[in-house]
Amino acid sequence: MGAGGIGSYLGGMLARNGVDVTLICRGRHLAAIRERGLALSSPKHAFSVPIAAREDCAGRADVILQTTKLYQLEASTRQMLPMVGEGTIVLPLQNGVTAMEEVGAIVGAEKVRGATVFLNARLTAPGVVESRSEMDTVVFDERAKAFIELCRAAGIDARPSADIRAEQWRKFLPVAGLSALSCLSRQPIGPVRDEPRLRALYRQAMTEVATLARAKGVALEADAVERMLALAERYKYDARVSMLEDLEAGKPLELEWLSGYVSREAARLGVPAPFHDMAYACLKPLSR
């Protein structure tokens, strides 16, 4: 549902292995897939695959991977209701840590399974998706066991988790800070990671999120921030976070669900978050 970079990559990998996949998309991307199929490239894969694609949400689905932006989440969830049947499971793959609750409030919490994705993929042209890192890890709530096996058979690094909330917060650590810093500095991942003063701010931003997570009772490792700093070394120097790409394209930002969420929750719980307070204040005028 909402097949941009992440959805098209995962859908293409599954379709190549014979899974019955439909991409819900629109515009030139939809037209190109119908005409030529989907072309996918990554450091490990390069292929084209015919795949069903349409704009409407008619017909029931067994599994819905919801890959829209956070600011599209409510509207897209209501749009996809015709696809949600008694046995359907919904897997939101958004950044942030609130998507499960937002989707569950509309489709029913019992249908939602948590997930988080470590994959840097984007559409480079209509009908063409490219992954820019060697990682294509997706972590799912262990209750989605059958779907995890489908993903693994298709070559996706799918992993089960007994504590998907903690997994989502582990990803939220780097995403919230890197999204804000990249937008404030207008820099890709490399300079944020390698320039000492930006790296120090990146560490501070992640530390604030880790402190908030613990205040909310989320079980993170004591060295979670250092682990995420080490993980950043695996990304290409010129890789760009999606919020920077959206800012440069004049699109809405996911700011309210990233630094905005950290700033509000930290204030509510009495936890200091000066970096995210500043980032939210500076970026909010640009977020629409």
C-alpha positions as CSV (number, residue, x, y, z in Angstrom):
1,M,0.0,0.0,0.0
2,G,1.7,3.2,-1.2
3,A,4.5,1.5,-3.2
4,G,7.3,4.0,-3.2
5,G,11.0,3.0,-2.7
6,I,10.5,0.6,0.2
7,G,7.2,-0.9,-1.0
8,S,8.4,-1.4,-4.5
9,Y,11.7,-3.0,-3.4
10,L,10.0,-5.5,-1.1
11,G,7.2,-6.1,-3.5
12,G,9.6,-6.7,-6.4
13,M,11.7,-9.2,-4.4
14,L,8.6,-11.1,-3.3
15,A,7.1,-11.1,-6.9
16,R,10.3,-12.4,-8.4
17,N,10.0,-15.5,-6.1
18,G,6.4,-16.2,-7.2
19,V,4.4,-14.5,-4.4
20,D,1.1,-13.0,-5.6
21,V,1.9,-9.3,-5.0
22,T,0.0,-6.1,-6.0
23,L,1.5,-2.7,-5.8
24,I,-0.9,0.1,-4.9
25,C,0.6,3.2,-6.5
26,R,-0.3,6.0,-9.0
27,G,0.8,8.3,-11.7
28,R,3.9,7.7,-13.8
29,H,5.1,4.9,-11.6
30,L,1.9,3.0,-12.1
31,A,1.9,3.5,-15.8
32,A,5.6,2.4,-16.1
33,I,5.0,-0.8,-14.1
34,R,2.0,-1.7,-16.3
35,E,4.0,-1.1,-19.4
36,R,7.4,-2.5,-18.6
37,G,7.2,-4.2,-15.2
38,L,9.3,-3.2,-12.2
39,A,13.1,-2.8,-12.5
40,L,15.0,-3.4,-9.2
41,S,18.7,-2.9,-8.5
42,S,20.9,-3.1,-5.3
43,P,24.4,-4.1,-4.4
44,K,23.1,-7.7,-4.4
45,H,20.4,-7.8,-7.1
46,A,19.5,-6.5,-10.5
47,F,16.4,-7.7,-12.3
48,S,13.1,-6.8,-13.9
49,V,9.9,-8.5,-12.9
50,P,6.3,-8.3,-14.1
51,I,4.0,-7.3,-11.2
52,A,0.4,-6.3,-10.7
53,A,-0.2,-2.6,-10.0
54,R,-3.2,-0.5,-9.6
55,E,-4.5,2.7,-7.9
56,D,-7.7,1.4,-6.3
57,C,-8.0,-0.8,-3.2
58,A,-10.6,-3.3,-4.3
59,G,-10.4,-6.9,-3.2
60,R,-9.3,-8.6,0.0
61,A,-5.6,-9.2,0.9
62,D,-3.9,-11.7,3.2
63,V,-1.1,-9.3,4.1
64,I,-0.9,-5.5,3.6
65,L,2.5,-3.9,3.8
66,Q,1.7,-0.3,4.5
67,T,4.6,1.9,3.2
68,T,3.2,5.4,2.9
69,K,4.7,8.4,4.6
70,L,3.6,9.1,8.1
71,Y,1.7,12.2,7.1
72,Q,-0.3,10.0,4.7
73,L,-0.9,7.3,7.2
74,E,-4.4,8.0,8.4
75,A,-5.8,8.8,4.9
76,S,-4.1,5.7,3.3
77,T,-5.4,3.4,6.1
78,R,-9.0,4.5,5.5
79,Q,-8.5,4.1,1.7
80,M,-7.3,0.5,2.1
81,L,-10.2,-0.6,4.3
82,P,-11.8,-2.5,1.4
83,M,-8.7,-4.8,1.4
84,V,-9.0,-5.6,5.1
85,G,-10.9,-8.9,5.7
86,E,-11.4,-11.0,8.8
87,G,-8.0,-12.8,8.5
88,T,-6.0,-9.8,7.0
89,I,-2.8,-8.7,8.8
90,V,-1.5,-5.2,8.4
91,L,2.3,-4.4,8.7
92,P,3.0,-0.7,8.9
93,L,6.6,0.1,7.8
94,Q,6.8,3.8,8.7
95,N,9.6,5.7,10.5
96,G,8.8,6.7,14.0
97,V,7.1,4.7,16.8
98,T,3.4,5.6,16.6
99,A,2.2,3.9,13.4
100,M,1.0,0.7,15.0
101,E,-1.4,2.6,17.3
102,E,-2.5,5.0,14.5
103,V,-3.3,2.1,12.1
104,G,-4.8,-0.1,14.8
105,A,-7.3,2.7,15.8
106,I,-8.8,2.4,12.3
107,V,-8.5,-1.3,11.2
108,G,-8.5,-2.8,14.7
109,A,-5.5,-3.4,16.9
110,E,-5.8,-7.1,16.6
111,K,-5.0,-7.0,12.8
112,V,-1.8,-5.0,13.2
113,R,1.6,-6.5,13.5
114,G,4.6,-4.3,14.3
115,A,7.5,-4.1,11.9
116,T,10.6,-2.0,11.2
117,V,12.8,-1.8,8.1
118,F,16.5,-1.1,7.7
119,L,16.6,-0.4,4.0
120,N,17.6,2.6,2.0
121,A,15.6,2.3,-1.2
122,R,14.2,5.0,-3.5
123,L,12.5,5.4,-6.9
124,T,15.1,6.7,-9.4
125,A,12.6,6.8,-12.3
126,P,9.0,5.6,-12.9
127,G,9.1,1.8,-12.6
128,V,12.6,1.8,-11.3
129,V,13.7,1.2,-7.7
130,E,17.2,1.2,-6.3
131,S,18.6,0.2,-3.0
132,R,21.7,2.2,-1.9
133,S,23.0,0.0,0.8
134,E,23.9,-3.7,1.4
135,M,21.3,-3.9,4.2
136,D,17.8,-5.0,3.4
137,T,16.8,-6.1,6.9
138,V,13.1,-6.1,7.9
139,V,12.2,-7.0,11.5
140,F,8.6,-8.3,12.1
141,D,6.6,-9.2,15.1
142,E,7.2,-12.9,15.5
143,R,3.4,-13.5,15.1
144,A,3.8,-12.9,11.4
145,K,5.8,-16.1,11.1
146,A,4.3,-17.3,7.8
147,F,5.0,-14.0,6.1
148,I,8.6,-13.9,7.5
149,E,9.2,-17.3,5.8
150,L,7.9,-15.9,2.5
151,C,10.3,-13.0,2.7
152,R,13.3,-15.2,3.6
153,A,12.5,-17.4,0.6
154,A,12.5,-14.4,-1.6
155,G,16.0,-13.3,-0.5
156,I,14.9,-10.6,2.0
157,D,16.7,-10.5,5.3
158,A,13.5,-10.9,7.4
159,R,13.8,-11.5,11.1
160,P,11.3,-12.2,13.9
161,S,11.2,-10.3,17.1
162,A,9.6,-11.0,20.5
163,D,9.8,-7.3,21.4
164,I,9.0,-5.4,18.2
165,R,8.4,-2.1,20.2
166,A,12.1,-2.2,21.3
167,E,13.2,-2.9,17.7
168,Q,11.2,0.2,16.5
169,W,12.8,2.4,19.1
170,R,16.3,1.1,18.1
171,K,15.6,2.3,14.6
172,F,14.0,5.5,15.9
173,L,17.3,6.4,17.7
174,P,19.2,7.2,14.5
175,V,16.3,8.1,12.3
176,A,15.0,11.0,14.4
177,G,18.4,12.6,14.9
178,L,19.7,12.0,11.4
179,S,16.6,13.3,9.7
180,A,16.7,16.5,11.7
181,L,20.5,17.0,11.3
182,S,20.5,16.3,7.6
183,C,17.7,18.8,7.0
184,L,19.3,21.5,9.2
185,S,22.7,21.1,7.6
186,R,21.5,20.1,4.1
187,Q,24.0,17.2,4.1
188,P,23.8,13.5,3.3
189,I,24.8,10.9,5.8
190,G,28.5,11.0,5.2
191,P,29.3,14.5,6.5
192,V,26.9,14.0,9.5
193,R,28.8,10.8,10.4
194,D,32.3,12.1,9.7
195,E,32.4,15.8,10.6
196,P,33.3,15.8,14.4
197,R,30.9,18.6,15.4
198,L,28.0,17.1,13.4
199,R,28.8,13.7,14.8
200,A,28.7,15.0,18.3
201,L,25.2,16.5,17.7
202,Y,24.2,13.2,16.1
203,R,25.3,11.4,19.3
204,Q,23.4,13.9,21.4
205,A,20.2,13.5,19.4
206,M,20.3,9.7,19.8
207,T,21.1,10.0,23.5
208,E,18.0,12.1,24.0
209,V,15.8,9.5,22.2
210,A,17.4,6.7,24.3
211,T,16.7,8.6,27.5
212,L,13.1,9.1,26.4
213,A,12.7,5.4,25.5
214,R,13.8,4.3,28.9
215,A,11.5,6.8,30.5
216,K,8.7,5.1,28.6
217,G,9.7,1.7,29.7
218,V,11.3,0.5,26.5
219,A,14.1,-2.0,27.0
220,L,17.1,-0.7,25.1
221,E,20.7,-1.8,25.6
222,A,23.0,0.5,27.5
223,D,25.3,0.8,24.4
224,A,22.4,1.3,21.9
225,V,23.7,4.8,20.8
226,E,27.2,3.5,20.1
227,R,25.7,0.5,18.2
228,M,23.8,2.9,16.0
229,L,26.8,5.1,15.4
230,A,28.7,1.9,14.3
231,L,25.9,0.9,12.0
232,A,26.0,4.3,10.2
233,E,29.5,3.4,8.9
234,R,27.8,0.9,6.6
235,Y,25.9,3.5,4.6
236,K,27.3,5.1,1.5
237,Y,28.8,8.6,2.1
238,D,26.3,10.3,-0.2
239,A,23.1,8.4,1.0
240,R,20.3,10.9,1.8
241,V,17.6,10.4,4.4
242,S,14.1,10.6,3.0
243,M,13.2,13.7,5.0
244,L,16.0,15.6,3.4
245,E,14.9,14.4,-0.1
246,D,11.3,15.6,0.8
247,L,12.6,19.0,2.0
248,E,14.6,19.6,-1.2
249,A,11.6,18.5,-3.3
250,G,9.2,20.9,-1.5
251,K,7.2,18.0,-0.1
252,P,5.7,17.8,3.4
253,L,8.0,16.5,6.2
254,E,7.5,13.7,8.7
255,L,8.8,16.1,11.3
256,E,5.8,15.9,13.7
257,W,6.4,12.1,14.1
258,L,10.2,12.4,14.5
259,S,11.7,15.4,16.4
260,G,8.2,16.8,17.1
261,Y,7.2,13.6,18.8
262,V,10.5,13.5,20.9
263,S,10.0,17.1,21.9
264,R,6.4,16.7,23.0
265,E,6.9,13.3,24.8
266,A,10.0,14.5,26.5
267,A,8.2,17.6,27.8
268,R,5.3,15.5,29.0
269,L,7.6,13.1,30.9
270,G,9.9,15.7,32.2
271,V,12.9,14.4,30.2
272,P,15.3,17.0,28.7
273,A,15.6,17.0,24.8
274,P,17.3,20.3,23.9
275,F,18.5,19.1,20.4
276,H,15.1,17.9,19.3
277,D,13.4,21.0,20.8
278,M,15.7,23.2,18.7
279,A,15.4,21.0,15.6
280,Y,11.6,21.0,15.8
281,A,11.4,24.7,16.2
282,C,13.7,25.4,13.3
283,L,12.2,22.9,10.9
284,K,8.5,23.3,11.7
285,P,8.1,26.4,9.4
286,L,9.4,24.3,6.5
287,S,7.4,21.1,7.3
288,R,4.4,22.0,5.1
